[in-house]
């Protein structure tokens, strides 16, 4: 599904000061050479992923520079990393292990920057208090090999468990993991926005065994990062920088004015609930893209994946061949506050 949005509608819905702040970066763009292309395709997961606000709000900033911005949702039956692997999107916002897995599989992808830290919670029924309490228990994942399965494998391995032997993995598919937990059919699952925010206001009693916003080492690294197709980066470096700048400016807005960012997501029909969007933006650390070292996050996850046998490629080769920090380094200087 491809979506073009109305700039007039967007600007009409924000205050004069808010609009000025959002579009401030266009002056810098005007001083640069023109981009090699005026088109970019960004990912969209209809109505279910408010933590992609950085990409959603970036569309209007890019249109202000003359870009034609297309939002595309690929096959919802596969992880969105497959969309960029199939060439359906130019940019991707995903968990670090998914980008590393793409590179391991030979997909030409470049990780460009960290976007935010923390958005996941390992939820369990009230009989459990620690990750190791789940030894021999049923843990729900969408499908084996999915992002939640990979992340949980790394988390259990980190505390000395053997995920292949110590965990009974339950593929939930499209059945609600919250429902399965309430019915006693699983003992735990890894929840992300907006499920964690929705659960806090519900009646289900549960324990959070791990929160990636608060609990090290996961809280000390990026949760989601910005990646792009290598051919887009190589062929359109000026456009790549402008797209990344718009995403990072949007991250700044999510951190400084989550109310405005949440309203834009709802008004532009990226997400249906203002309250859930606002709570998500308040929970997620969008303010860390300047502070955390994205290379450290790639190295951390690559080492964990190598230890568990998920990948064979060394972290050094992944960093050398699958990352490109030059745009981020420029933008950190340019957008310094």
URPE-V256644 format. One record per residue. N is the residue number from 1. SS is DSSP state (hx for helix, st for strand, lp for the rest). PSI is psi in degrees with one decimal (none if undefined). Layout:
[[N SS PSI] [N SS PSI]]
This chain:
[[1 lp 121.9] [2 st 137.1] [3 st 126.9] [4 lp 134.8] [5 lp 160.1] [6 lp 119.3] [7 hx -37.6] [8 hx -43.4] [9 hx -42.7] [10 hx -52.1] [11 hx -30.8] [12 hx -21.3] [13 lp -2.3] [14 lp 161.1] [15 lp 164.4] [16 hx -42.1] [17 hx -41.0] [18 hx -42.6] [19 hx -42.0] [20 hx -41.0] [21 hx -41.4] [22 hx -36.9] [23 lp 7.8] [24 lp -29.7] [25 lp -11.8] [26 hx -24.7] [27 hx -39.8] [28 hx -39.6] [29 hx -35.3] [30 hx -26.0] [31 lp -7.9] [32 lp 163.0] [33 lp 154.1] [34 lp 147.7] [35 lp 152.3] [36 lp -20.8] [37 lp 151.6] [38 lp 17.9] [39 st 143.2] [40 st 142.0] [41 st 122.9] [42 st 154.3] [43 st 150.8] [44 lp 134.8] [45 lp 106.1] [46 lp 118.2] [47 lp 6.3] [48 lp -1.5] [49 lp 77.6] [50 hx -16.4] [51 hx -1.4] [52 hx 17.7] [53 hx -33.9] [54 hx -40.9] [55 hx -36.5] [56 hx -47.0] [57 hx -26.2] [58 hx -26.8] [59 hx -41.3] [60 hx -34.8] [61 hx -41.0] [62 hx -38.6] [63 hx -33.7] [64 hx -22.7] [65 lp 1.2] [66 lp 6.7] [67 lp 149.1] [68 st 113.9] [69 st 126.3] [70 st 129.8] [71 st 129.7] [72 st 129.6] [73 lp 122.8] [74 lp -158.3] [75 lp 116.2] [76 lp -7.2] [77 lp -4.1] [78 lp 160.2] [79 lp 148.1] [80 lp -12.4] [81 hx -27.9] [82 hx -29.8] [83 hx -47.1] [84 hx -31.3] [85 hx -34.0] [86 lp -3.6] [87 lp 20.8] [88 lp -19.4] [89 lp 153.4] [90 lp -29.9] [91 st 157.2] [92 st 145.1] [93 st 112.6] [94 st 168.5] [95 st 145.9] [96 hx -45.4] [97 hx -28.4] [98 hx -38.6] [99 hx -41.2] [100 hx -40.7] [101 hx -39.3] [102 hx -46.4] [103 hx -41.7] [104 hx -32.7] [105 lp -0.7] [106 lp 9.6] [107 lp 127.4] [108 lp 99.6] [109 st 147.6] [110 st 124.9] [111 st 129.3] [112 st -30.8] [113 st 159.1] [114 st 146.4] [115 st -53.5] [116 st 164.0] [117 st 153.0] [118 lp 113.8] [119 lp 8.2] [120 st 147.6] [121 st 134.0] [122 st 109.1] [123 st 133.9] [124 st 162.0] [125 lp 170.8] [126 lp 0.4] [127 lp -9.6] [128 lp 142.8] [129 lp -18.5] [130 lp 159.9] [131 hx -41.3] [132 hx -17.2] [133 hx -17.4] [134 hx 6.7] [135 lp 125.4] [136 lp 4.2] [137 lp 172.0] [138 st 120.1] [139 st 125.9] [140 st 136.1] [141 st 155.5] [142 lp -62.3] [143 lp 158.2] [144 lp 136.2] [145 lp -7.2] [146 lp 173.0] [147 hx -42.0] [148 hx -38.6] [149 hx -43.5] [150 hx -44.0] [151 hx -43.3] [152 hx -36.5] [153 hx -43.7] [154 hx -38.7] [155 hx -44.3] [156 hx -39.9] [157 hx -35.7] [158 hx -28.5] [159 lp 17.5] [160 lp 9.5] [161 lp 159.4] [162 lp 99.6] [163 hx -29.5] [164 hx -30.3] [165 hx -32.5] [166 hx -13.6] [167 lp 136.6] [168 st 102.5] [169 st 133.3] [170 st 118.1] [171 st 116.8] [172 lp -22.8] [173 lp -135.0] [174 lp 2.4] [175 lp 135.3] [176 lp 123.6] [177 hx -32.7] [178 hx -43.4] [179 hx -43.7] [180 hx -36.3] [181 hx -43.0] [182 hx -33.7] [183 lp -2.3] [184 lp 18.3] [185 lp -17.7] [186 lp 161.3] [187 lp -19.5] [188 st 161.9] [189 st 161.0] [190 st 116.8] [191 st 142.8] [192 st 175.5] [193 lp 144.6] [194 lp 11.7] [195 hx -41.1] [196 hx -41.6] [197 hx -39.0] [198 hx -37.5] [199 hx -30.8] [200 hx -27.1] [201 lp 5.4] [202 lp -172.9] [203 lp -6.0] [204 lp 128.4] [205 lp 127.4] [206 lp 166.1] [207 st 142.3] [208 st 115.1] [209 st -25.1] [210 st 132.4] [211 st 115.7] [212 lp -10.5] [213 lp -29.5] [214 lp -29.9] [215 lp 118.6] [216 lp 156.3] [217 lp -6.7] [218 hx -36.0] [219 hx -14.0] [220 hx 4.5] [221 lp 162.1] [222 lp 140.2] [223 lp -55.2] [224 st 144.4] [225 st 163.1] [226 st 125.0] [227 st 164.0] [228 st 158.6] [229 st 136.4] [230 hx -35.5] [231 hx -33.0] [232 hx -45.8] [233 hx -45.4] [234 hx -38.3] [235 hx -26.8] [236 lp 63.0] [237 hx -35.3] [238 hx -44.5] [239 hx -39.9] [240 hx -45.4] [241 hx -40.7] [242 hx -39.7] [243 hx -46.0] [244 hx -40.1] [245 hx -43.3] [246 hx -39.6] [247 hx -42.4] [248 hx -35.8] [249 hx -38.3] [250 hx -36.7] [251 hx -40.6] [252 hx -41.2] [253 hx -41.6] [254 hx -35.9] [255 hx -40.1] [256 hx -30.3] [257 lp 70.3] [258 hx -26.9] [259 hx -45.9] [260 hx -43.6] [261 hx -43.2] [262 hx -41.2] [263 hx -38.8] [264 hx -38.7] [265 hx -39.8] [266 hx -46.3] [267 hx -32.4] [268 lp 8.9] [269 lp 31.5] [270 lp -24.8] [271 lp 141.1] [272 lp -23.9] [273 lp 117.8] [274 hx -44.9] [275 hx -44.5] [276 hx -39.5] [277 hx -44.7] [278 hx -45.2] [279 hx -38.4] [280 hx -47.4] [281 hx -32.3] [282 hx -29.4] [283 hx -36.3] [284 lp 140.7] [285 st 80.7] [286 hx -7.9] [287 hx 3.7] [288 hx 3.0] [289 lp -27.4] [290 lp -30.3] [291 lp -39.7] [292 lp 147.9] [293 lp 113.0] [294 hx -29.5] [295 hx -36.4] [296 hx -39.1] [297 hx -42.8] [298 hx -44.0] [299 hx -44.8] [300 hx -50.9] [301 hx -36.2] [302 hx -39.7] [303 hx -44.4] [304 hx -40.7] [305 hx -35.8] [306 hx -40.8] [307 hx -34.9] [308 lp -2.4] [309 lp 9.6] [310 lp -34.4] [311 lp 159.6] [312 lp -22.0] [313 lp 141.0] [314 lp 150.8] [315 hx -36.4] [316 hx -41.0] [317 hx -38.4] [318 hx -45.3] [319 hx -41.0] [320 hx -38.9] [321 hx -20.1] [322 hx 9.7] [323 st 156.5] [324 lp 103.2] [325 lp 1.8] [326 hx -37.0] [327 hx -43.3] [328 hx -43.5] [329 hx -39.5] [330 hx -43.6] [331 hx -31.0] [332 hx -37.9] [333 hx -42.7] [334 hx -38.6] [335 lp 17.9] [336 lp 134.1] [337 lp none]]
